[in-house]
Amino acid sequence: MWPAKPTYCRYNSPCLSVYSENAVDVFDVNSREWIQTVPLTKIKIWNEGSLNILLVETV
């Protein structure tokens, strides 16, 4: 189901961000649709949500 093995998952309503070694996939949990893939290599979570807030604002 995943293009790459997920390393982290974060939820910030209504978006679910799934982090892998080569991208961040963003999904809308209400419509159960894929929104976008952000190609970021070896991304890591810095803290509890600052990166998610940035992604939600740009979606």
N, CA, C and O atoms as a Tripos MOL2 file, in Angstrom:
@<TRIPOS>MOLECULE
protein
  236   235    59     0     0
PROTEIN
NO_CHARGES

@<TRIPOS>ATOM
      1 N           0.8110   -1.1960    0.0000 N.3       1 MET1
      2 CA          0.0000    0.0000    0.0000 C.3       1 MET1
      3 C           0.8580    1.2660    0.0000 C.2       1 MET1
      4 O           0.4960    2.2420   -0.6570 O.2       1 MET1
      5 N           1.9860    1.2780    0.7180 N.am      2 TRP2
      6 CA          2.8290    2.4670    0.7890 C.3       2 TRP2
      7 C           3.9210    2.3860   -0.2730 C.2       2 TRP2
      8 O           4.4410    1.3000   -0.5290 O.2       2 TRP2
      9 N           4.2830    3.5110   -0.8970 N.am      3 PRO3
     10 CA          5.3760    3.5060   -1.8630 C.3       3 PRO3
     11 C           6.7300    3.2200   -1.2090 C.2       3 PRO3
     12 O           7.6230    2.6640   -1.8480 O.2       3 PRO3
     13 N           6.8810    3.5970    0.0490 N.am      4 ALA4
     14 CA          8.0920    3.3110    0.8310 C.3       4 ALA4
     15 C           7.6580    3.0310    2.2660 C.2       4 ALA4
     16 O           6.5830    3.4570    2.6890 O.2       4 ALA4
     17 N           8.4870    2.3210    3.0060 N.am      5 LYS5
     18 CA          8.1420    1.9630    4.3770 C.3       5 LYS5
     19 C           7.9940    3.2290    5.2370 C.2       5 LYS5
     20 O           8.9320    4.0220    5.3170 O.2       5 LYS5
     21 N           6.8300    3.4310    5.8820 N.am      6 PRO6
     22 CA          6.6350    4.6080    6.7390 C.3       6 PRO6
     23 C           7.5430    4.5630    7.9700 C.2       6 PRO6
     24 O           7.7470    3.5090    8.5710 O.2       6 PRO6
     25 N           8.0800    5.7300    8.3290 N.am      7 THR7
     26 CA          8.9080    5.8330    9.5280 C.3       7 THR7
     27 C           8.1980    6.5960   10.6380 C.2       7 THR7
     28 O           8.4090    6.3030   11.8140 O.2       7 THR7
     29 N           7.3620    7.5690   10.2870 N.am      8 TYR8
     30 CA          6.5900    8.3470   11.2540 C.3       8 TYR8
     31 C           5.2180    8.6520   10.6720 C.2       8 TYR8
     32 O           5.0440    8.6850    9.4540 O.2       8 TYR8
     33 N           4.2530    8.8740   11.5450 N.am      9 CYS9
     34 CA          2.9250    9.3370   11.1450 C.3       9 CYS9
     35 C           2.5130   10.4490   12.0950 C.2       9 CYS9
     36 O           2.7290   10.3510   13.3030 O.2       9 CYS9
     37 N           1.9210   11.5010   11.5540 N.am     10 ARG10
     38 CA          1.4170   12.6030   12.3670 C.3      10 ARG10
     39 C           0.0350   12.9850   11.8620 C.2      10 ARG10
     40 O          -0.2260   12.9980   10.6600 O.2      10 ARG10
     41 N          -0.8420   13.2950   12.8080 N.am     11 TYR11
     42 CA         -2.2010   13.6990   12.4590 C.3      11 TYR11
     43 C          -2.4340   15.1160   12.9500 C.2      11 TYR11
     44 O          -2.2120   15.4180   14.1230 O.2      11 TYR11
     45 N          -2.8800   15.9840   12.0530 N.am     12 ASN12
     46 CA         -3.2580   17.3550   12.3730 C.3      12 ASN12
     47 C          -4.5110   17.6200   11.5560 C.2      12 ASN12
     48 O          -4.4330   17.8960   10.3590 O.2      12 ASN12
     49 N          -5.6490   17.5380   12.1950 N.am     13 SER13
     50 CA         -6.9540   17.5380   11.5350 C.3      13 SER13
     51 C          -7.0410   18.5890   10.4390 C.2      13 SER13
     52 O          -6.7210   19.7520   10.6850 O.2      13 SER13
     53 N          -7.4560   18.2220    9.2660 N.am     14 PRO14
     54 CA         -7.9170   16.9250    8.7880 C.3      14 PRO14
     55 C          -6.8380   16.1260    8.0600 C.2      14 PRO14
     56 O          -7.1550   15.1670    7.3570 O.2      14 PRO14
     57 N          -5.5680   16.5060    8.2160 N.am     15 CYS15
     58 CA         -4.4980   15.8780    7.4300 C.3      15 CYS15
     59 C          -3.7150   14.8360    8.2170 C.2      15 CYS15
     60 O          -3.3800   15.0300    9.3860 O.2      15 CYS15
     61 N          -3.4360   13.7350    7.5460 N.am     16 LEU16
     62 CA         -2.5450   12.7120    8.0650 C.3      16 LEU16
     63 C          -1.2690   12.7790    7.2380 C.2      16 LEU16
     64 O          -1.3060   12.6340    6.0160 O.2      16 LEU16
     65 N          -0.1460   13.0000    7.9030 N.am     17 SER17
     66 CA          1.1490   13.0520    7.2260 C.3      17 SER17
     67 C           1.8960   11.7660    7.5300 C.2      17 SER17
     68 O           2.0720   11.3930    8.6900 O.2      17 SER17
     69 N           2.3320   11.0970    6.4790 N.am     18 VAL18
     70 CA          3.0650    9.8390    6.6200 C.3      18 VAL18
     71 C           4.4730   10.0710    6.0730 C.2      18 VAL18
     72 O           4.6540   10.3610    4.8910 O.2      18 VAL18
     73 N           5.4580    9.9370    6.9500 N.am     19 TYR19
     74 CA          6.8530   10.1920    6.6090 C.3      19 TYR19
     75 C           7.5420    8.8870    6.2500 C.2      19 TYR19
     76 O           7.3500    7.8670    6.9130 O.2      19 TYR19
     77 N           8.3430    8.9270    5.1970 N.am     20 SER20
     78 CA          9.1560    7.7720    4.8250 C.3      20 SER20
     79 C          10.5650    8.2680    4.5330 C.2      20 SER20
     80 O          10.8550    9.4520    4.7030 O.2      20 SER20
     81 N          11.4330    7.3780    4.1000 N.am     21 GLU21
     82 CA         12.8190    7.7670    3.8630 C.3      21 GLU21
     83 C          12.9710    8.7230    2.6820 C.2      21 GLU21
     84 O          13.9440    9.4740    2.6240 O.2      21 GLU21
     85 N          12.0270    8.7090    1.7430 N.am     22 ASN22
     86 CA         12.1960    9.5520    0.5650 C.3      22 ASN22
     87 C          11.0440   10.5030    0.2630 C.2      22 ASN22
     88 O          11.0480   11.1390   -0.7910 O.2      22 ASN22
     89 N          10.0460   10.6250    1.1620 N.am     23 ALA23
     90 CA          8.9430   11.5450    0.8920 C.3      23 ALA23
     91 C           8.0290   11.6780    2.1030 C.2      23 ALA23
     92 O           8.0960   10.8970    3.0530 O.2      23 ALA23
     93 N           7.1730   12.6940    2.0350 N.am     24 VAL24
     94 CA          6.0920   12.8570    3.0010 C.3      24 VAL24
     95 C           4.8000   12.7980    2.1980 C.2      24 VAL24
     96 O           4.5970   13.5990    1.2870 O.2      24 VAL24
     97 N           3.9300   11.8580    2.5290 N.am     25 ASP25
     98 CA          2.6360   11.7310    1.8660 C.3      25 ASP25
     99 C           1.5770   12.3450    2.7700 C.2      25 ASP25
    100 O           1.5420   12.0720    3.9690 O.2      25 ASP25
    101 N           0.7100   13.1800    2.1900 N.am     26 VAL26
    102 CA         -0.3290   13.8600    2.9520 C.3      26 VAL26
    103 C          -1.6860   13.3630    2.4690 C.2      26 VAL26
    104 O          -1.9650   13.3460    1.2700 O.2      26 VAL26
    105 N          -2.5240   12.9590    3.4230 N.am     27 PHE27
    106 CA         -3.8510   12.4320    3.1280 C.3      27 PHE27
    107 C          -4.9070   13.2290    3.8790 C.2      27 PHE27
    108 O          -4.6580   13.6980    4.9900 O.2      27 PHE27
    109 N          -6.0830   13.3850    3.2820 N.am     28 ASP28
    110 CA         -7.2400   13.9770    3.9530 C.3      28 ASP28
    111 C          -8.0290   12.8330    4.5710 C.2      28 ASP28
    112 O          -8.5530   11.9840    3.8510 O.2      28 ASP28
    113 N          -8.1180   12.8010    5.8950 N.am     29 VAL29
    114 CA         -8.7800   11.6720    6.5490 C.3      29 VAL29
    115 C         -10.2960   11.7400    6.4130 C.2      29 VAL29
    116 O         -10.9580   10.7050    6.4980 O.2      29 VAL29
    117 N         -10.8680   12.9240    6.2030 N.am     30 ASN30
    118 CA        -12.3220   13.0240    6.0500 C.3      30 ASN30
    119 C         -12.7940   12.4480    4.7160 C.2      30 ASN30
    120 O         -13.7760   11.7070    4.6670 O.2      30 ASN30
    121 N         -12.1000   12.7870    3.6480 N.am     31 SER31
    122 CA        -12.4910   12.2830    2.3260 C.3      31 SER31
    123 C         -11.7530   10.9990    1.9600 C.2      31 SER31
    124 O         -12.0700   10.3700    0.9510 O.2      31 SER31
    125 N         -10.7680   10.6040    2.7750 N.am     32 ARG32
    126 CA         -9.9430    9.4100    2.5370 C.3      32 ARG32
    127 C          -9.2280    9.4910    1.1920 C.2      32 ARG32
    128 O          -9.1280    8.5030    0.4650 O.2      32 ARG32
    129 N          -8.7310   10.6910    0.8750 N.am     33 GLU33
    130 CA         -8.0340   10.9040   -0.3890 C.3      33 GLU33
    131 C          -6.5940   11.3420   -0.1520 C.2      33 GLU33
    132 O          -6.2680   11.9700    0.8550 O.2      33 GLU33
    133 N          -5.7560   10.9930   -1.1010 N.am     34 TRP34
    134 CA         -4.3800   11.4610   -1.1060 C.3      34 TRP34
    135 C          -4.3900   12.9190   -1.5390 C.2      34 TRP34
    136 O          -5.0800   13.2740   -2.4950 O.2      34 TRP34
    137 N          -3.6290   13.7720   -0.8470 N.am     35 ILE35
    138 CA         -3.5540   15.1890   -1.2040 C.3      35 ILE35
    139 C          -2.2970   15.4720   -2.0130 C.2      35 ILE35
    140 O          -2.3660   16.0040   -3.1210 O.2      35 ILE35
    141 N          -1.1390   15.1080   -1.4450 N.am     36 GLN36
    142 CA          0.1080   15.3610   -2.1670 C.3      36 GLN36
    143 C           1.2420   14.5430   -1.5790 C.2      36 GLN36
    144 O           1.1520   14.0220   -0.4680 O.2      36 GLN36
    145 N           2.3060   14.4460   -2.3510 N.am     37 THR37
    146 CA          3.5540   13.8500   -1.8980 C.3      37 THR37
    147 C           4.6340   14.9140   -2.0060 C.2      37 THR37
    148 O           4.8170   15.5290   -3.0570 O.2      37 THR37
    149 N           5.3450   15.1230   -0.9090 N.am     38 VAL38
    150 CA          6.4370   16.0910   -0.8890 C.3      38 VAL38
    151 C           7.7450   15.2980   -0.9000 C.2      38 VAL38
    152 O           8.0390   14.5950    0.0670 O.2      38 VAL38
    153 N           8.5340   15.3950   -1.9700 N.am     39 PRO39
    154 CA          9.7590   14.5970   -2.0620 C.3      39 PRO39
    155 C          10.8880   15.1800   -1.2090 C.2      39 PRO39
    156 O          11.6270   16.0580   -1.6550 O.2      39 PRO39
    157 N          11.0080   14.6870    0.0050 N.am     40 LEU40
    158 CA         12.0570   15.1110    0.9290 C.3      40 LEU40
    159 C          12.8280   13.8740    1.3630 C.2      40 LEU40
    160 O          12.2540   12.9670    1.9660 O.2      40 LEU40
    161 N          14.1030   13.8280    1.0680 N.am     41 THR41
    162 CA         14.9100   12.6510    1.3670 C.3      41 THR41
    163 C          15.3290   12.6240    2.8310 C.2      41 THR41
    164 O          15.8050   13.6210    3.3730 O.2      41 THR41
    165 N          15.1440   11.4630    3.4630 N.am     42 LYS42
    166 CA         15.5540   11.2090    4.8530 C.3      42 LYS42
    167 C          15.0380   12.2640    5.8260 C.2      42 LYS42
    168 O          15.7890   12.7760    6.6550 O.2      42 LYS42
    169 N          13.7590   12.5800    5.7180 N.am     43 ILE43
    170 CA         13.1270   13.5660    6.5980 C.3      43 ILE43
    171 C          12.9650   12.9900    7.9970 C.2      43 ILE43
    172 O          12.6880   11.8010    8.1550 O.2      43 ILE43
    173 N          13.1370   13.8270    9.0090 N.am     44 LYS44
    174 CA         12.9430   13.4120   10.3990 C.3      44 LYS44
    175 C          12.0540   14.4270   11.0980 C.2      44 LYS44
    176 O          12.0100   15.5990   10.7230 O.2      44 LYS44
    177 N          11.3520   13.9630   12.1120 N.am     45 ILE45
    178 CA         10.4900   14.8410   12.8920 C.3      45 ILE45
    179 C          11.3540   15.6240   13.8760 C.2      45 ILE45
    180 O          12.1480   15.0350   14.6100 O.2      45 ILE45
    181 N          11.2040   16.9440   13.8960 N.am     46 TRP46
    182 CA         11.9640   17.7550   14.8420 C.3      46 TRP46
    183 C          11.2690   17.8360   16.1840 C.2      46 TRP46
    184 O          11.9140   17.7190   17.2260 O.2      46 TRP46
    185 N           9.9580   18.0340   16.1710 N.am     47 ASN47
    186 CA          9.1800   18.0750   17.4110 C.3      47 ASN47
    187 C           7.7440   17.6840   17.1060 C.2      47 ASN47
    188 O           7.4690   17.1550   16.0290 O.2      47 ASN47
    189 N           6.8450   17.9260   18.0040 N.am     48 GLU48
    190 CA          5.4640   17.4420   17.8760 C.3      48 GLU48
    191 C           4.5830   18.3390   17.0180 C.2      48 GLU48
    192 O           3.5620   18.8120   17.5160 O.2      48 GLU48
    193 N           4.9140   18.5990   15.7720 N.am     49 GLY49
    194 CA          3.9570   19.2440   14.9020 C.3      49 GLY49
    195 C           4.3990   20.4500   14.1090 C.2      49 GLY49
    196 O           3.6360   20.9030   13.2560 O.2      49 GLY49
    197 N           5.5820   21.0030   14.3300 N.am     50 SER50
    198 CA          5.9410   22.2050   13.5850 C.3      50 SER50
    199 C           6.0260   21.9280   12.0870 C.2      50 SER50
    200 O           5.6360   22.7750   11.2840 O.2      50 SER50
    201 N           6.5250   20.7670   11.7030 N.am     51 LEU51
    202 CA          6.5800   20.4260   10.2870 C.3      51 LEU51
    203 C           5.1800   20.1730    9.7430 C.2      51 LEU51
    204 O           4.8940   20.5360    8.6020 O.2      51 LEU51
    205 N           4.3070   19.5630   10.5280 N.am     52 ASN52
    206 CA          2.9360   19.3450   10.0890 C.3      52 ASN52
    207 C           2.2020   20.6520    9.8540 C.2      52 ASN52
    208 O           1.4510   20.7710    8.8850 O.2      52 ASN52
    209 N           2.4020   21.6220   10.7110 N.am     53 ILE53
    210 CA          1.7480   22.9130   10.5360 C.3      53 ILE53
    211 C           2.2060   23.5540    9.2330 C.2      53 ILE53
    212 O           1.3900   24.1210    8.5060 O.2      53 ILE53
    213 N           3.4840   23.4740    8.9290 N.am     54 LEU54
    214 CA          4.0060   24.0040    7.6800 C.3      54 LEU54
    215 C           3.3580   23.3120    6.4920 C.2      54 LEU54
    216 O           2.9950   23.9800    5.5230 O.2      54 LEU54
    217 N           3.2020   21.9970    6.5360 N.am     55 LEU55
    218 CA          2.5850   21.2630    5.4320 C.3      55 LEU55
    219 C           1.1200   21.6090    5.2710 C.2      55 LEU55
    220 O           0.6330   21.7280    4.1460 O.2      55 LEU55
    221 N           0.4080   21.7710    6.3740 N.am     56 VAL56
    222 CA         -1.0120   22.0840    6.2900 C.3      56 VAL56
    223 C          -1.2150   23.4590    5.6740 C.2      56 VAL56
    224 O          -2.1590   23.6510    4.9080 O.2      56 VAL56
    225 N          -0.3560   24.4170    5.9900 N.am     57 GLU57
    226 CA         -0.4910   25.7550    5.4380 C.3      57 GLU57
    227 C          -0.2290   25.7910    3.9390 C.2      57 GLU57
    228 O          -0.8040   26.6280    3.2430 O.2      57 GLU57
    229 N           0.6120   24.9210    3.4260 N.am     58 THR58
    230 CA          0.9430   24.9460    2.0070 C.3      58 THR58
    231 C           0.0240   24.0660    1.1680 C.2      58 THR58
    232 O           0.1130   24.0870   -0.0600 O.2      58 THR58
    233 N          -0.8500   23.3000    1.7960 N.am     59 VAL59
    234 CA         -1.7150   22.3840    1.0520 C.3      59 VAL59
    235 C          -2.8480   23.1140    0.4280 C.2      59 VAL59
    236 O          -3.6830   22.5040   -0.2400 O.2      59 VAL59
@<TRIPOS>BOND
     1     1     2 1
     2     2     3 1
     3     3     4 2
     4     3     5 am
     5     5     6 1
     6     6     7 1
     7     7     8 2
     8     7     9 am
     9     9    10 1
    10    10    11 1
    11    11    12 2
    12    11    13 am
    13    13    14 1
    14    14    15 1
    15    15    16 2
    16    15    17 am
    17    17    18 1
    18    18    19 1
    19    19    20 2
    20    19    21 am
    21    21    22 1
    22    22    23 1
    23    23    24 2
    24    23    25 am
    25    25    26 1
    26    26    27 1
    27    27    28 2
    28    27    29 am
    29    29    30 1
    30    30    31 1
    31    31    32 2
    32    31    33 am
    33    33    34 1
    34    34    35 1
    35    35    36 2
    36    35    37 am
    37    37    38 1
    38    38    39 1
    39    39    40 2
    40    39    41 am
    41    41    42 1
    42    42    43 1
    43    43    44 2
    44    43    45 am
    45    45    46 1
    46    46    47 1
    47    47    48 2
    48    47    49 am
    49    49    50 1
    50    50    51 1
    51    51    52 2
    52    51    53 am
    53    53    54 1
    54    54    55 1
    55    55    56 2
    56    55    57 am
    57    57    58 1
    58    58    59 1
    59    59    60 2
    60    59    61 am
    61    61    62 1
    62    62    63 1
    63    63    64 2
    64    63    65 am
    65    65    66 1
    66    66    67 1
    67    67    68 2
    68    67    69 am
    69    69    70 1
    70    70    71 1
    71    71    72 2
    72    71    73 am
    73    73    74 1
    74    74    75 1
    75    75    76 2
    76    75    77 am
    77    77    78 1
    78    78    79 1
    79    79    80 2
    80    79    81 am
    81    81    82 1
    82    82    83 1
    83    83    84 2
    84    83    85 am
    85    85    86 1
    86    86    87 1
    87    87    88 2
    88    87    89 am
    89    89    90 1
    90    90    91 1
    91    91    92 2
    92    91    93 am
    93    93    94 1
    94    94    95 1
    95    95    96 2
    96    95    97 am
    97    97    98 1
    98    98    99 1
    99    99   100 2
   100    99   101 am
   101   101   102 1
   102   102   103 1
   103   103   104 2
   104   103   105 am
   105   105   106 1
   106   106   107 1
   107   107   108 2
   108   107   109 am
   109   109   110 1
   110   110   111 1
   111   111   112 2
   112   111   113 am
   113   113   114 1
   114   114   115 1
   115   115   116 2
   116   115   117 am
   117   117   118 1
   118   118   119 1
   119   119   120 2
   120   119   121 am
   121   121   122 1
   122   122   123 1
   123   123   124 2
   124   123   125 am
   125   125   126 1
   126   126   127 1
   127   127   128 2
   128   127   129 am
   129   129   130 1
   130   130   131 1
   131   131   132 2
   132   131   133 am
   133   133   134 1
   134   134   135 1
   135   135   136 2
   136   135   137 am
   137   137   138 1
   138   138   139 1
   139   139   140 2
   140   139   141 am
   141   141   142 1
   142   142   143 1
   143   143   144 2
   144   143   145 am
   145   145   146 1
   146   146   147 1
   147   147   148 2
   148   147   149 am
   149   149   150 1
   150   150   151 1
   151   151   152 2
   152   151   153 am
   153   153   154 1
   154   154   155 1
   155   155   156 2
   156   155   157 am
   157   157   158 1
   158   158   159 1
   159   159   160 2
   160   159   161 am
   161   161   162 1
   162   162   163 1
   163   163   164 2
   164   163   165 am
   165   165   166 1
   166   166   167 1
   167   167   168 2
   168   167   169 am
   169   169   170 1
   170   170   171 1
   171   171   172 2
   172   171   173 am
   173   173   174 1
   174   174   175 1
   175   175   176 2
   176   175   177 am
   177   177   178 1
   178   178   179 1
   179   179   180 2
   180   179   181 am
   181   181   182 1
   182   182   183 1
   183   183   184 2
   184   183   185 am
   185   185   186 1
   186   186   187 1
   187   187   188 2
   188   187   189 am
   189   189   190 1
   190   190   191 1
   191   191   192 2
   192   191   193 am
   193   193   194 1
   194   194   195 1
   195   195   196 2
   196   195   197 am
   197   197   198 1
   198   198   199 1
   199   199   200 2
   200   199   201 am
   201   201   202 1
   202   202   203 1
   203   203   204 2
   204   203   205 am
   205   205   206 1
   206   206   207 1
   207   207   208 2
   208   207   209 am
   209   209   210 1
   210   210   211 1
   211   211   212 2
   212   211   213 am
   213   213   214 1
   214   214   215 1
   215   215   216 2
   216   215   217 am
   217   217   218 1
   218   218   219 1
   219   219   220 2
   220   219   221 am
   221   221   222 1
   222   222   223 1
   223   223   224 2
   224   223   225 am
   225   225   226 1
   226   226   227 1
   227   227   228 2
   228   227   229 am
   229   229   230 1
   230   230   231 1
   231   231   232 2
   232   231   233 am
   233   233   234 1
   234   234   235 1
   235   235   236 2
@<TRIPOS>SUBSTRUCTURE
     1 MET1         2 RESIDUE 1 A MET
     2 TRP2         6 RESIDUE 1 A TRP
     3 PRO3        10 RESIDUE 1 A PRO
     4 ALA4        14 RESIDUE 1 A ALA
     5 LYS5        18 RESIDUE 1 A LYS
     6 PRO6        22 RESIDUE 1 A PRO
     7 THR7        26 RESIDUE 1 A THR
     8 TYR8        30 RESIDUE 1 A TYR
     9 CYS9        34 RESIDUE 1 A CYS
    10 ARG10       38 RESIDUE 1 A ARG
    11 TYR11       42 RESIDUE 1 A TYR
    12 ASN12       46 RESIDUE 1 A ASN
    13 SER13       50 RESIDUE 1 A SER
    14 PRO14       54 RESIDUE 1 A PRO
    15 CYS15       58 RESIDUE 1 A CYS
    16 LEU16       62 RESIDUE 1 A LEU
    17 SER17       66 RESIDUE 1 A SER
    18 VAL18       70 RESIDUE 1 A VAL
    19 TYR19       74 RESIDUE 1 A TYR
    20 SER20       78 RESIDUE 1 A SER
    21 GLU21       82 RESIDUE 1 A GLU
    22 ASN22       86 RESIDUE 1 A ASN
    23 ALA23       90 RESIDUE 1 A ALA
    24 VAL24       94 RESIDUE 1 A VAL
    25 ASP25       98 RESIDUE 1 A ASP
    26 VAL26      102 RESIDUE 1 A VAL
    27 PHE27      106 RESIDUE 1 A PHE
    28 ASP28      110 RESIDUE 1 A ASP
    29 VAL29      114 RESIDUE 1 A VAL
    30 ASN30      118 RESIDUE 1 A ASN
    31 SER31      122 RESIDUE 1 A SER
    32 ARG32      126 RESIDUE 1 A ARG
    33 GLU33      130 RESIDUE 1 A GLU
    34 TRP34      134 RESIDUE 1 A TRP
    35 ILE35      138 RESIDUE 1 A ILE
    36 GLN36      142 RESIDUE 1 A GLN
    37 THR37      146 RESIDUE 1 A THR
    38 VAL38      150 RESIDUE 1 A VAL
    39 PRO39      154 RESIDUE 1 A PRO
    40 LEU40      158 RESIDUE 1 A LEU
    41 THR41      162 RESIDUE 1 A THR
    42 LYS42      166 RESIDUE 1 A LYS
    43 ILE43      170 RESIDUE 1 A ILE
    44 LYS44      174 RESIDUE 1 A LYS
    45 ILE45      178 RESIDUE 1 A ILE
    46 TRP46      182 RESIDUE 1 A TRP
    47 ASN47      186 RESIDUE 1 A ASN
    48 GLU48      190 RESIDUE 1 A GLU
    49 GLY49      194 RESIDUE 1 A GLY
    50 SER50      198 RESIDUE 1 A SER
    51 LEU51      202 RESIDUE 1 A LEU
    52 ASN52      206 RESIDUE 1 A ASN
    53 ILE53      210 RESIDUE 1 A ILE
    54 LEU54      214 RESIDUE 1 A LEU
    55 LEU55      218 RESIDUE 1 A LEU
    56 VAL56      222 RESIDUE 1 A VAL
    57 GLU57      226 RESIDUE 1 A GLU
    58 THR58      230 RESIDUE 1 A THR
    59 VAL59      234 RESIDUE 1 A VAL
